[in-house]
Amino acid sequence: MSIRKREWLGRGNVPCTAWITDYVDGAGVRRQRTFTTRKAAAAFGAVAVVEVSEGVHIAATTAITIEDAGAGWIATGVAEGLEQSTLDQRRQHVTLHINPFIGRTKVSALTIPAVRAFEDQLREAGRSPAMVKKIIVSLGSILSDAQERGQARSNPVRDMRQRRGGKAARAEKRQKGKLRAGVHFPLPGEIKALLGALEGRWRPVLLTAVFTGLRASEIRGLSWEDVDLDKRELHVRRRADRYREIGPPKTESGERTVPIPPLVANTLKEWRLACPKGDLNLVFPNCAGGIESHRAIRGRGLIPAMVRAKVTVDKGEVDEDGNPILAAKYTGLHALRHFYASWCINRVADGGLGLPPKVVQDRLGHASIVITLDVYGHLFPTGDDGEEMAAAERALLA
């Protein structure tokens, strides 16, 4: 590496001076960078020498843009065979949220302050806090992919998250709050009312959702081959995505066996006789025997049943006769999955199953016990309340 001074006459014969850093990159190609001061040229040269020796140097003339890196990230997902829904989400994040703001920025020019400024731009443009987080995660993945391709020497998103530590995660948890019965998922009394209001072809679907905790995609992809009514078990081996394509569970732990109570087993025995037939041999197909849509189960099954069961909330509006308009209190199938988790956790004396955390994890198909405890840990009995505390007090003071 060398640093030399260059002098020439500019417009109007005005003397001009510049400092040039001359070096050879990791590929053996001679490179030059021009600076206005010797100090800046020397600083760049010192960094370049270290980066070249570590194999992470990227010349400014060969640096790609964020837009190019995003295209490479999507191509990587296609090559890896990711699900169409995942690829669509990648494309949406890149085309709608990343490229309009920083797409033309060179990857090599992206710094932690630039990422922070990008966050501010997203918020000012009306993106929600949850969406901003997802976009920044995608940006970090784009930079990681570029690093693996030798197109980026650093990942400021990862560096920023390391600096923040767990502060951001704790703030997000405080904002979300803990799952609460009667707010985020039905109370036992509401479930009882719901079960009494189920009817028609939606009754077996929603009964199964309540008493197995299967994800909506797992319910839609469930095959009769995976139902053992004699042993009263469901084997989760497939799922149906939003494009109505059948595939394996997203994670290895998603493949599991879930027991079913007699009510569900007997209902499925009856339903099997009336179930529409199709090539996929689905337990809960649409009327033509194909894959049922999530929207149909929710909009035609769950929400009307909630209204019939009077598990509703006042919308603050009135109809033509002046009567309040009531809407379903819980509108998502995931609320039934949360209820199932709470039913597994609650004490037997309280009408639950009283299962330990590891079994609850297996029933729900969580990839890690950490996920189970992070979401539902506060629902587990502490063992030091009510009669337990009184008994411990008596034993201590006896």
Contacts in CASP RR format, 6 or more apart in sequence:
PFRMAT RR
TARGET T0000
AUTHOR 0000-0000-0000
METHOD contacts of the structure
MODEL  1
MSIRKREWLGRGNVPCTAWITDYVDGAGVRRQRTFTTRKAAAAFGAVAVV
EVSEGVHIAATTAITIEDAGAGWIATGVAEGLEQSTLDQRRQHVTLHINP
FIGRTKVSALTIPAVRAFEDQLREAGRSPAMVKKIIVSLGSILSDAQERG
QARSNPVRDMRQRRGGKAARAEKRQKGKLRAGVHFPLPGEIKALLGALEG
RWRPVLLTAVFTGLRASEIRGLSWEDVDLDKRELHVRRRADRYREIGPPK
TESGERTVPIPPLVANTLKEWRLACPKGDLNLVFPNCAGGIESHRAIRGR
GLIPAMVRAKVTVDKGEVDEDGNPILAAKYTGLHALRHFYASWCINRVAD
GGLGLPPKVVQDRLGHASIVITLDVYGHLFPTGDDGEEMAAAERALLA
1 21 0 8 1.000
1 22 0 8 1.000
1 23 0 8 1.000
1 24 0 8 1.000
1 45 0 8 1.000
1 48 0 8 1.000
1 49 0 8 1.000
2 21 0 8 1.000
2 22 0 8 1.000
2 23 0 8 1.000
3 19 0 8 1.000
3 20 0 8 1.000
3 21 0 8 1.000
3 22 0 8 1.000
3 38 0 8 1.000
3 41 0 8 1.000
3 42 0 8 1.000
3 45 0 8 1.000
4 19 0 8 1.000
4 20 0 8 1.000
4 22 0 8 1.000
5 17 0 8 1.000
5 18 0 8 1.000
5 19 0 8 1.000
5 20 0 8 1.000
5 38 0 8 1.000
6 17 0 8 1.000
6 18 0 8 1.000
6 19 0 8 1.000
6 20 0 8 1.000
6 34 0 8 1.000
7 15 0 8 1.000
7 16 0 8 1.000
7 17 0 8 1.000
8 15 0 8 1.000
8 16 0 8 1.000
9 15 0 8 1.000
9 16 0 8 1.000
10 16 0 8 1.000
18 34 0 8 1.000
18 35 0 8 1.000
18 36 0 8 1.000
19 34 0 8 1.000
19 35 0 8 1.000
19 36 0 8 1.000
19 37 0 8 1.000
19 38 0 8 1.000
19 40 0 8 1.000
19 41 0 8 1.000
20 32 0 8 1.000
20 33 0 8 1.000
20 34 0 8 1.000
20 35 0 8 1.000
20 41 0 8 1.000
21 32 0 8 1.000
21 33 0 8 1.000
21 34 0 8 1.000
21 35 0 8 1.000
21 41 0 8 1.000
21 42 0 8 1.000
21 44 0 8 1.000
21 45 0 8 1.000
21 48 0 8 1.000
22 30 0 8 1.000
22 31 0 8 1.000
22 32 0 8 1.000
23 30 0 8 1.000
23 31 0 8 1.000
23 32 0 8 1.000
23 45 0 8 1.000
23 48 0 8 1.000
23 49 0 8 1.000
23 52 0 8 1.000
24 30 0 8 1.000
24 31 0 8 1.000
24 52 0 8 1.000
25 31 0 8 1.000
25 52 0 8 1.000
25 57 0 8 1.000
25 59 0 8 1.000
26 52 0 8 1.000
26 55 0 8 1.000
26 57 0 8 1.000
29 59 0 8 1.000
31 59 0 8 1.000
31 61 0 8 1.000
33 41 0 8 1.000
33 44 0 8 1.000
33 45 0 8 1.000
33 48 0 8 1.000
33 60 0 8 1.000
35 41 0 8 1.000
35 44 0 8 1.000
48 57 0 8 1.000
51 57 0 8 1.000
51 58 0 8 1.000
51 153 0 8 1.000
56 153 0 8 1.000
56 154 0 8 1.000
57 153 0 8 1.000
58 107 0 8 1.000
58 108 0 8 1.000
58 150 0 8 1.000
58 151 0 8 1.000
58 152 0 8 1.000
58 153 0 8 1.000
60 106 0 8 1.000
60 108 0 8 1.000
63 106 0 8 1.000
63 107 0 8 1.000
63 108 0 8 1.000
63 109 0 8 1.000
63 151 0 8 1.000
64 106 0 8 1.000
64 107 0 8 1.000
64 146 0 8 1.000
64 151 0 8 1.000
65 103 0 8 1.000
65 104 0 8 1.000
65 105 0 8 1.000
65 106 0 8 1.000
65 107 0 8 1.000
66 98 0 8 1.000
66 99 0 8 1.000
66 102 0 8 1.000
66 103 0 8 1.000
66 104 0 8 1.000
66 105 0 8 1.000
66 106 0 8 1.000
66 107 0 8 1.000
66 110 0 8 1.000
66 139 0 8 1.000
66 142 0 8 1.000
67 94 0 8 1.000
67 99 0 8 1.000
67 103 0 8 1.000
67 104 0 8 1.000
68 107 0 8 1.000
68 151 0 8 1.000
69 107 0 8 1.000
69 142 0 8 1.000
69 143 0 8 1.000
69 145 0 8 1.000
69 146 0 8 1.000
69 151 0 8 1.000
69 152 0 8 1.000
70 94 0 8 1.000
70 98 0 8 1.000
70 142 0 8 1.000
70 145 0 8 1.000
71 94 0 8 1.000
72 145 0 8 1.000
72 146 0 8 1.000
72 149 0 8 1.000
73 90 0 8 1.000
73 94 0 8 1.000
73 141 0 8 1.000
73 142 0 8 1.000
73 145 0 8 1.000
73 146 0 8 1.000
74 87 0 8 1.000
74 90 0 8 1.000
74 91 0 8 1.000
74 94 0 8 1.000
76 145 0 8 1.000
77 86 0 8 1.000
77 87 0 8 1.000
77 90 0 8 1.000
78 87 0 8 1.000
83 241 0 8 1.000
83 250 0 8 1.000
84 241 0 8 1.000
84 243 0 8 1.000
84 245 0 8 1.000
85 241 0 8 1.000
85 242 0 8 1.000
85 243 0 8 1.000
90 138 0 8 1.000
93 134 0 8 1.000
93 135 0 8 1.000
93 138 0 8 1.000
94 138 0 8 1.000
94 142 0 8 1.000
97 122 0 8 1.000
97 127 0 8 1.000
97 131 0 8 1.000
97 135 0 8 1.000
98 135 0 8 1.000
98 138 0 8 1.000
98 139 0 8 1.000
98 142 0 8 1.000
101 118 0 8 1.000
101 121 0 8 1.000
101 122 0 8 1.000
101 125 0 8 1.000
102 110 0 8 1.000
102 114 0 8 1.000
102 118 0 8 1.000
105 114 0 8 1.000
107 143 0 8 1.000
107 146 0 8 1.000
107 151 0 8 1.000
107 152 0 8 1.000
108 152 0 8 1.000
108 153 0 8 1.000
110 143 0 8 1.000
110 156 0 8 1.000
111 156 0 8 1.000
112 156 0 8 1.000
112 159 0 8 1.000
112 160 0 8 1.000
112 163 0 8 1.000
114 156 0 8 1.000
115 136 0 8 1.000
115 139 0 8 1.000
115 156 0 8 1.000
115 157 0 8 1.000
115 160 0 8 1.000
116 160 0 8 1.000
118 136 0 8 1.000
118 139 0 8 1.000
119 132 0 8 1.000
119 136 0 8 1.000
122 131 0 8 1.000
122 132 0 8 1.000
122 135 0 8 1.000
123 129 0 8 1.000
123 132 0 8 1.000
127 135 0 8 1.000
129 172 0 8 1.000
129 175 0 8 1.000
133 172 0 8 1.000
136 157 0 8 1.000
137 157 0 8 1.000
139 157 0 8 1.000
140 155 0 8 1.000
140 157 0 8 1.000
140 158 0 8 1.000
143 152 0 8 1.000
143 154 0 8 1.000
143 155 0 8 1.000
143 156 0 8 1.000
143 157 0 8 1.000
143 158 0 8 1.000
144 155 0 8 1.000
144 158 0 8 1.000
146 152 0 8 1.000
147 153 0 8 1.000
147 154 0 8 1.000
147 155 0 8 1.000
161 168 0 8 1.000
178 378 0 8 1.000
179 185 0 8 1.000
179 338 0 8 1.000
179 375 0 8 1.000
179 376 0 8 1.000
179 378 0 8 1.000
179 379 0 8 1.000
181 187 0 8 1.000
181 339 0 8 1.000
181 342 0 8 1.000
182 190 0 8 1.000
182 329 0 8 1.000
184 335 0 8 1.000
184 338 0 8 1.000
185 330 0 8 1.000
185 335 0 8 1.000
185 336 0 8 1.000
185 338 0 8 1.000
185 339 0 8 1.000
185 342 0 8 1.000
186 194 0 8 1.000
186 311 0 8 1.000
186 329 0 8 1.000
186 330 0 8 1.000
186 335 0 8 1.000
186 336 0 8 1.000
186 339 0 8 1.000
188 343 0 8 1.000
188 351 0 8 1.000
190 309 0 8 1.000
190 311 0 8 1.000
190 329 0 8 1.000
191 210 0 8 1.000
191 339 0 8 1.000
193 309 0 8 1.000
193 310 0 8 1.000
193 311 0 8 1.000
194 206 0 8 1.000
194 210 0 8 1.000
194 305 0 8 1.000
194 306 0 8 1.000
194 309 0 8 1.000
194 311 0 8 1.000
195 207 0 8 1.000
195 210 0 8 1.000
196 309 0 8 1.000
197 305 0 8 1.000
197 306 0 8 1.000
197 308 0 8 1.000
197 309 0 8 1.000
198 206 0 8 1.000
198 207 0 8 1.000
198 305 0 8 1.000
199 305 0 8 1.000
199 308 0 8 1.000
201 274 0 8 1.000
202 297 0 8 1.000
202 300 0 8 1.000
202 301 0 8 1.000
202 302 0 8 1.000
202 305 0 8 1.000
203 267 0 8 1.000
204 264 0 8 1.000
204 267 0 8 1.000
204 268 0 8 1.000
204 270 0 8 1.000
204 271 0 8 1.000
204 283 0 8 1.000
204 284 0 8 1.000
205 219 0 8 1.000
205 284 0 8 1.000
205 292 0 8 1.000
205 297 0 8 1.000
205 301 0 8 1.000
206 297 0 8 1.000
206 301 0 8 1.000
206 302 0 8 1.000
206 305 0 8 1.000
206 336 0 8 1.000
207 263 0 8 1.000
207 264 0 8 1.000
207 267 0 8 1.000
208 214 0 8 1.000
208 219 0 8 1.000
208 222 0 8 1.000
208 234 0 8 1.000
208 260 0 8 1.000
208 264 0 8 1.000
208 268 0 8 1.000
208 283 0 8 1.000
208 284 0 8 1.000
209 216 0 8 1.000
209 219 0 8 1.000
209 333 0 8 1.000
209 336 0 8 1.000
209 337 0 8 1.000
209 340 0 8 1.000
210 336 0 8 1.000
210 339 0 8 1.000
210 340 0 8 1.000
211 260 0 8 1.000
211 261 0 8 1.000
211 263 0 8 1.000
211 264 0 8 1.000
211 340 0 8 1.000
212 234 0 8 1.000
212 258 0 8 1.000
212 260 0 8 1.000
212 264 0 8 1.000
212 340 0 8 1.000
213 258 0 8 1.000
213 336 0 8 1.000
213 337 0 8 1.000
213 340 0 8 1.000
213 341 0 8 1.000
213 363 0 8 1.000
213 364 0 8 1.000
214 222 0 8 1.000
214 234 0 8 1.000
214 236 0 8 1.000
214 258 0 8 1.000
214 337 0 8 1.000
215 239 0 8 1.000
215 334 0 8 1.000
215 337 0 8 1.000
216 294 0 8 1.000
216 297 0 8 1.000
216 298 0 8 1.000
216 333 0 8 1.000
216 334 0 8 1.000
217 239 0 8 1.000
217 240 0 8 1.000
217 241 0 8 1.000
217 294 0 8 1.000
218 236 0 8 1.000
218 238 0 8 1.000
218 239 0 8 1.000
218 249 0 8 1.000
219 284 0 8 1.000
219 297 0 8 1.000
219 333 0 8 1.000
220 239 0 8 1.000
220 240 0 8 1.000
220 282 0 8 1.000
220 284 0 8 1.000
220 291 0 8 1.000
220 292 0 8 1.000
220 293 0 8 1.000
220 294 0 8 1.000
220 297 0 8 1.000
221 238 0 8 1.000
221 239 0 8 1.000
221 240 0 8 1.000
221 246 0 8 1.000
221 280 0 8 1.000
221 282 0 8 1.000
221 283 0 8 1.000
221 284 0 8 1.000
221 291 0 8 1.000
222 234 0 8 1.000
222 236 0 8 1.000
222 238 0 8 1.000
222 282 0 8 1.000
222 283 0 8 1.000
222 284 0 8 1.000
223 237 0 8 1.000
223 238 0 8 1.000
223 280 0 8 1.000
223 281 0 8 1.000
223 282 0 8 1.000
223 283 0 8 1.000
224 272 0 8 1.000
224 275 0 8 1.000
224 281 0 8 1.000
224 282 0 8 1.000
224 283 0 8 1.000
225 281 0 8 1.000
226 234 0 8 1.000
226 235 0 8 1.000
226 236 0 8 1.000
226 237 0 8 1.000
226 238 0 8 1.000
227 233 0 8 1.000
227 234 0 8 1.000
227 235 0 8 1.000
227 268 0 8 1.000
227 283 0 8 1.000
228 234 0 8 1.000
228 235 0 8 1.000
229 265 0 8 1.000
229 268 0 8 1.000
229 269 0 8 1.000
232 259 0 8 1.000
232 260 0 8 1.000
232 261 0 8 1.000
232 262 0 8 1.000
232 264 0 8 1.000
232 265 0 8 1.000
233 257 0 8 1.000
233 258 0 8 1.000
233 259 0 8 1.000
233 260 0 8 1.000
234 257 0 8 1.000
234 258 0 8 1.000
234 259 0 8 1.000
234 260 0 8 1.000
235 256 0 8 1.000
235 257 0 8 1.000
236 249 0 8 1.000
236 254 0 8 1.000
236 255 0 8 1.000
236 256 0 8 1.000
236 257 0 8 1.000
236 258 0 8 1.000
236 365 0 8 1.000
237 248 0 8 1.000
237 249 0 8 1.000
237 255 0 8 1.000
238 246 0 8 1.000
238 247 0 8 1.000
238 248 0 8 1.000
238 249 0 8 1.000
239 246 0 8 1.000
239 247 0 8 1.000
239 248 0 8 1.000
239 249 0 8 1.000
239 250 0 8 1.000
240 246 0 8 1.000
240 247 0 8 1.000
240 291 0 8 1.000
241 247 0 8 1.000
242 294 0 8 1.000
244 290 0 8 1.000
244 291 0 8 1.000
244 293 0 8 1.000
246 280 0 8 1.000
246 291 0 8 1.000
248 255 0 8 1.000
249 255 0 8 1.000
249 365 0 8 1.000
251 365 0 8 1.000
251 367 0 8 1.000
252 367 0 8 1.000
253 361 0 8 1.000
253 362 0 8 1.000
253 365 0 8 1.000
253 366 0 8 1.000
253 367 0 8 1.000
253 368 0 8 1.000
254 365 0 8 1.000
254 367 0 8 1.000
256 362 0 8 1.000
256 363 0 8 1.000
256 365 0 8 1.000
258 363 0 8 1.000
260 268 0 8 1.000
268 283 0 8 1.000
271 283 0 8 1.000
275 283 0 8 1.000
275 284 0 8 1.000
275 285 0 8 1.000
276 285 0 8 1.000
276 286 0 8 1.000
276 287 0 8 1.000
276 288 0 8 1.000
276 289 0 8 1.000
276 290 0 8 1.000
277 289 0 8 1.000
278 285 0 8 1.000
278 288 0 8 1.000
278 289 0 8 1.000
278 290 0 8 1.000
279 290 0 8 1.000
280 289 0 8 1.000
280 290 0 8 1.000
280 291 0 8 1.000
282 289 0 8 1.000
282 290 0 8 1.000
282 291 0 8 1.000
282 292 0 8 1.000
284 292 0 8 1.000
284 297 0 8 1.000
285 291 0 8 1.000
285 292 0 8 1.000
286 292 0 8 1.000
286 293 0 8 1.000
286 296 0 8 1.000
294 333 0 8 1.000
297 333 0 8 1.000
298 331 0 8 1.000
298 332 0 8 1.000
298 333 0 8 1.000
302 328 0 8 1.000
302 330 0 8 1.000
302 331 0 8 1.000
302 332 0 8 1.000
302 333 0 8 1.000
302 336 0 8 1.000
303 328 0 8 1.000
303 331 0 8 1.000
304 328 0 8 1.000
306 312 0 8 1.000
306 328 0 8 1.000
306 329 0 8 1.000
306 330 0 8 1.000
306 331 0 8 1.000
307 326 0 8 1.000
307 327 0 8 1.000
307 328 0 8 1.000
310 326 0 8 1.000
311 328 0 8 1.000
311 329 0 8 1.000
311 330 0 8 1.000
312 326 0 8 1.000
312 327 0 8 1.000
312 328 0 8 1.000
312 329 0 8 1.000
313 326 0 8 1.000
313 327 0 8 1.000
313 328 0 8 1.000
313 329 0 8 1.000
314 324 0 8 1.000
314 325 0 8 1.000
314 326 0 8 1.000
315 324 0 8 1.000
315 325 0 8 1.000
315 326 0 8 1.000
315 327 0 8 1.000
316 324 0 8 1.000
316 325 0 8 1.000
317 324 0 8 1.000
317 325 0 8 1.000
318 324 0 8 1.000
318 325 0 8 1.000
319 325 0 8 1.000
330 336 0 8 1.000
337 364 0 8 1.000
340 363 0 8 1.000
340 364 0 8 1.000
341 360 0 8 1.000
341 364 0 8 1.000
341 375 0 8 1.000
341 376 0 8 1.000
341 379 0 8 1.000
342 376 0 8 1.000
342 379 0 8 1.000
343 351 0 8 1.000
343 352 0 8 1.000
343 353 0 8 1.000
344 352 0 8 1.000
344 353 0 8 1.000
344 354 0 8 1.000
344 355 0 8 1.000
344 359 0 8 1.000
344 360 0 8 1.000
344 363 0 8 1.000
345 352 0 8 1.000
345 353 0 8 1.000
345 354 0 8 1.000
345 355 0 8 1.000
345 360 0 8 1.000
345 376 0 8 1.000
345 377 0 8 1.000
345 379 0 8 1.000
345 380 0 8 1.000
345 381 0 8 1.000
346 352 0 8 1.000
346 353 0 8 1.000
346 354 0 8 1.000
346 379 0 8 1.000
346 381 0 8 1.000
347 354 0 8 1.000
347 381 0 8 1.000
348 354 0 8 1.000
354 381 0 8 1.000
355 363 0 8 1.000
357 369 0 8 1.000
357 372 0 8 1.000
357 373 0 8 1.000
357 377 0 8 1.000
357 380 0 8 1.000
358 369 0 8 1.000
360 372 0 8 1.000
360 376 0 8 1.000
361 368 0 8 1.000
361 369 0 8 1.000
361 371 0 8 1.000
361 372 0 8 1.000
364 372 0 8 1.000
366 372 0 8 1.000
384 392 0 8 1.000
END
